[in-house]
Amino acid sequence: MRNGQDKVPTVLMLNNNKKLHSFGHEAQNNYYNLEPKETTKFYYFEHFKMALHNEKESLAKLMLQSSNGRRLSAKTVFTLSLKYLCQLAISEISDQIGFKLSPEDVTWVITVPAIWSEGAKAFMRQAAIETTLVIDKQLYIALEPEVASLYCRKTYHQEQSKKLNIELSICLIQAGTNYVIIDAGGGSVDSDGEGIVNPAIEKLFKREIEVEMLFGQSEIKITVRDELGKIVKSSIDFLSNS
């Protein structure tokens, strides 16, 4: 779905009628190829996901300011972004399986940062439902580091199955094993330490660093790298002493 490109940026471009124009890399290219006087005809939003965490008042009334100074409700921005992604996923999967999926055919899982409040999670759920493509009872909100943990365990399981040339029905990670997952995203860095306690997972520690998006891309990278180094060191120390 990425066509060989890097991770798709959270960028939304709307026309003057507040209808979707483009998303991701396409939105970036379209907007920066406009003449300056033409930008006033569009809404251009980027790096807006963490606005839900930073806002301490009612999210229902939250307004977002676009890069070109225009304001629009956060609900509209998130709903249109999710609708685009849902439509893209349904289209891609429908092409692969040979028939068109309907909303009733899909169970959605939306991952959110671990630092988000219950209000932010509820906001995300409502925005997804308002796309008209997501059914409430078929929508799950999951924390990003926990989903990453499941993915890592599944990947390890698959690698071991392939290595041993057998289909394994149980996870080979032994009870007492500790591991660390570091999720360095665009707006936050999560460090999640977990241990296998047969048969469940026990959380050992969690450290989260929010990355401000106000100082330009170069400073963001430096901040993430510095903080990430601290996390890795503390994680290694923790595992060495466990």
C-alpha positions as CSV (number, residue, x, y, z in Angstrom):
1,M,0.0,0.0,0.0
2,R,3.0,2.3,0.4
3,N,4.3,1.6,-3.1
4,G,7.9,1.4,-1.8
5,Q,7.8,4.8,0.0
6,D,8.6,5.5,3.6
7,K,6.0,5.5,6.4
8,V,3.0,7.5,5.2
9,P,2.9,10.9,7.1
10,T,-0.2,12.0,8.9
11,V,-1.0,14.8,6.5
12,L,-4.5,15.8,5.4
13,M,-5.4,18.2,2.6
14,L,-9.0,19.4,2.1
15,N,-10.5,21.6,-0.6
16,N,-12.3,24.9,0.2
17,N,-15.6,22.9,0.7
18,K,-13.9,20.8,3.4
19,K,-13.9,17.7,1.3
20,L,-10.9,15.4,1.0
21,H,-8.4,16.4,-1.6
22,S,-5.5,14.1,-0.7
23,F,-3.6,12.4,2.2
24,G,-0.1,11.5,3.1
25,H,2.8,11.9,0.6
26,E,0.3,12.9,-2.1
27,A,-1.0,15.7,0.1
28,Q,2.5,17.0,0.8
29,N,3.4,17.1,-2.8
30,N,0.2,18.7,-3.8
31,Y,0.3,21.4,-1.2
32,Y,4.0,22.4,-1.7
33,N,3.6,22.6,-5.4
34,L,0.9,25.3,-5.0
35,E,1.5,28.9,-5.7
36,P,1.4,30.9,-2.4
37,K,-1.8,32.6,-3.3
38,E,-3.4,29.3,-4.1
39,T,-2.9,27.8,-0.6
40,T,-5.7,29.9,0.8
41,K,-8.1,27.7,-1.1
42,F,-7.2,24.6,0.9
43,Y,-6.9,23.3,4.4
44,Y,-3.6,21.6,5.1
45,F,-3.1,19.7,8.4
46,E,0.0,17.8,9.6
47,H,1.3,16.4,12.9
48,F,-2.2,16.7,14.4
49,K,-2.5,13.3,16.1
50,M,-1.0,14.4,19.4
51,A,-3.4,17.3,19.6
52,L,-5.8,14.9,21.4
53,H,-3.2,14.4,24.1
54,N,-2.2,18.0,24.5
55,E,-5.8,19.3,24.8
56,K,-7.0,19.4,28.4
57,E,-10.5,20.8,27.7
58,S,-13.5,19.3,25.9
59,L,-12.3,17.4,22.8
60,A,-15.7,17.8,21.3
61,K,-15.0,21.5,20.9
62,L,-11.4,21.2,19.9
63,M,-10.4,23.3,16.9
64,L,-7.2,22.6,14.9
65,Q,-5.3,25.2,13.0
66,S,-3.9,24.2,9.6
67,S,-0.5,25.0,8.4
68,N,-1.9,27.9,6.4
69,G,-3.7,29.4,9.3
70,R,-7.3,28.1,8.7
71,R,-9.2,26.5,11.5
72,L,-11.4,23.4,11.5
73,S,-12.9,21.1,14.1
74,A,-10.7,18.2,15.2
75,K,-13.7,15.9,14.8
76,T,-13.9,16.7,11.1
77,V,-10.1,16.4,10.6
78,F,-9.9,13.0,12.3
79,T,-13.1,11.6,10.8
80,L,-12.0,12.5,7.2
81,S,-8.5,11.0,7.8
82,L,-10.0,7.8,9.2
83,K,-12.5,7.6,6.4
84,Y,-9.8,7.8,3.8
85,L,-7.7,5.1,5.5
86,C,-10.8,2.8,5.9
87,Q,-11.7,3.3,2.2
88,L,-8.2,2.6,1.1
89,A,-8.0,-0.6,3.3
90,I,-11.3,-1.9,2.0
91,S,-10.4,-1.2,-1.6
92,E,-6.9,-2.9,-1.3
93,I,-8.3,-6.0,0.5
94,S,-11.3,-6.2,-1.9
95,D,-8.9,-6.3,-4.9
96,Q,-6.9,-9.0,-3.3
97,I,-9.8,-11.3,-2.4
98,G,-11.8,-10.7,-5.6
99,F,-15.0,-9.2,-4.2
100,K,-16.1,-6.0,-2.5
101,L,-16.1,-5.9,1.3
102,S,-18.9,-4.2,3.2
103,P,-18.6,-2.6,6.7
104,E,-20.2,-5.7,8.2
105,D,-17.3,-7.8,6.9
106,V,-14.6,-5.9,8.8
107,T,-13.4,-5.8,12.4
108,W,-11.3,-2.7,12.9
109,V,-8.5,-2.2,15.4
110,I,-7.3,1.4,15.9
111,T,-4.0,1.7,17.8
112,V,-3.4,4.8,20.0
113,P,-0.5,6.1,22.1
114,A,-0.4,4.7,25.6
115,I,-0.4,8.2,27.0
116,W,-3.8,9.1,25.6
117,S,-6.6,9.7,28.1
118,E,-9.9,7.8,28.1
119,G,-11.5,10.9,26.6
120,A,-9.0,10.8,23.7
121,K,-9.8,7.1,23.1
122,A,-13.5,7.8,23.1
123,F,-13.0,10.7,20.7
124,M,-11.1,8.4,18.3
125,R,-13.9,5.8,18.5
126,Q,-16.6,8.3,17.7
127,A,-14.6,9.8,14.8
128,A,-14.2,6.3,13.4
129,I,-17.9,5.6,13.7
130,E,-18.8,8.8,12.0
131,T,-16.9,7.7,8.9
132,T,-20.0,5.4,8.3
133,L,-17.6,2.6,7.4
134,V,-17.0,1.4,11.0
135,I,-19.5,-0.4,13.1
136,D,-19.2,0.3,16.8
137,K,-19.4,-3.3,18.0
138,Q,-16.7,-4.2,15.4
139,L,-14.2,-1.6,16.5
140,Y,-11.5,-2.1,19.1
141,I,-9.2,0.6,20.5
142,A,-5.8,-0.8,21.4
143,L,-2.6,0.6,22.9
144,E,0.3,0.9,20.4
145,P,3.0,-0.8,22.6
146,E,0.7,-3.7,23.5
147,V,-0.1,-4.4,19.9
148,A,3.6,-4.1,19.1
149,S,4.3,-6.7,21.8
150,L,1.8,-9.2,20.2
151,Y,3.4,-8.6,16.8
152,C,6.9,-9.3,18.1
153,R,5.7,-12.5,19.8
154,K,3.9,-13.6,16.7
155,T,7.0,-12.8,14.5
156,Y,9.2,-14.8,16.9
157,H,6.8,-17.7,16.8
158,Q,6.7,-17.7,13.0
159,E,10.5,-17.5,12.7
160,Q,10.9,-20.5,15.0
161,S,8.3,-22.5,13.1
162,K,10.2,-21.8,9.9
163,K,13.5,-22.6,11.5
164,L,12.3,-25.9,12.9
165,N,10.3,-26.6,9.7
166,I,7.2,-27.4,11.8
167,E,3.9,-25.7,12.6
168,L,4.1,-24.7,16.2
169,S,0.8,-24.5,18.2
170,I,2.4,-22.9,21.3
171,C,4.7,-19.9,21.9
172,L,8.3,-20.9,22.4
173,I,9.1,-17.9,24.5
174,Q,9.7,-19.4,27.9
175,A,8.2,-18.3,31.2
176,G,10.6,-15.9,32.9
177,T,11.8,-14.3,29.6
178,N,11.9,-10.5,29.8
179,Y,12.0,-8.3,26.7
180,V,11.8,-4.6,25.8
181,I,9.8,-2.9,23.0
182,I,10.7,0.6,21.9
183,D,8.3,2.3,19.6
184,A,9.8,5.5,18.2
185,G,6.9,7.2,16.4
186,G,6.3,10.6,14.9
187,G,4.8,12.1,18.0
188,S,5.9,10.0,20.9
189,V,8.4,7.4,22.0
190,D,7.2,4.5,24.1
191,S,9.3,2.0,26.0
192,D,7.5,-1.0,27.2
193,G,9.2,-3.8,29.3
194,E,7.3,-7.1,29.6
195,G,8.0,-10.5,31.0
196,I,6.4,-13.9,30.1
197,V,4.5,-15.3,33.1
198,N,2.9,-18.5,32.1
199,P,0.5,-18.1,30.4
200,A,0.1,-14.3,30.6
201,I,2.3,-11.3,30.1
202,E,3.4,-9.2,33.0
203,K,4.2,-5.5,32.6
204,L,7.6,-4.8,34.1
205,F,7.9,-1.1,33.4
206,K,6.7,1.6,31.0
207,R,8.4,4.8,30.0
208,E,6.9,7.3,27.6
209,I,8.4,10.4,26.1
210,E,6.3,12.9,24.2
211,V,8.0,14.6,21.3
212,E,7.0,18.1,20.7
213,M,6.4,19.0,17.0
214,L,7.2,22.7,17.2
215,F,10.9,23.1,16.6
216,G,11.5,21.7,13.1
217,Q,12.3,18.3,11.9
218,S,16.1,18.4,12.7
219,E,15.5,19.2,16.4
220,I,12.9,16.5,16.7
221,K,15.3,13.8,15.5
222,I,17.9,15.0,18.0
223,T,15.5,14.9,20.8
224,V,14.3,11.5,20.0
225,R,17.8,10.1,19.6
226,D,18.9,11.5,22.9
227,E,15.9,10.2,24.8
228,L,16.0,6.9,23.0
229,G,19.6,6.4,24.1
230,K,18.6,6.9,27.7
231,I,15.7,4.4,27.4
232,V,17.9,1.7,25.7
233,K,20.5,2.1,28.4
234,S,18.0,1.8,31.2
235,S,16.3,-1.1,29.5
236,I,19.6,-3.1,29.1
237,D,20.4,-2.3,32.8
238,F,17.0,-3.6,33.8
239,L,17.3,-6.9,31.8
240,S,20.9,-7.4,33.0
241,N,19.7,-7.2,36.6
242,S,16.5,-9.2,36.2
